[in-house]
Amino acid sequence: KTQALLNRYLVRHSMNRPGQCTDNAEVESFFKTLKGELLHATSFVTMRQLRKHISNYIESFYNSQRLHSGLGYRTPIEFERIN
C-alpha cells in the first residue's frame, strides 16, 4: 500500500543499508521538528495549502530564524554565510 502511494506521486523513498542506522538521521530530525512546530498545531484542508505552509515554514522560519544546535546555534543562512 505504501509503495503504491509513493509510486502514484513519483516519490522515491530511501532505505537504510543494513547496519547503517544514521543514514536518515538528519531527515528524521527535520521531520520531527516540522511535525512538532508546524503540523501538529495546524489543520490543512488541501494538499496545496499544506505545501504552501511547509514552504513558508522552511523559507521564512526554519532557514532564516530558527537556531540550530548542530550549526553552533546559528540559522542555516548565517551558517552558510560564515562557511
PyMOL commands that set and color helices and strands:
alter all, ss='L'
color gray80, all
select helices_A, chain A and resi 2-8+25-37+39-41+47-62+69-71+76-82
alter helices_A, ss='H'
color red, helices_A
deselect
rebuild
show_as cartoon
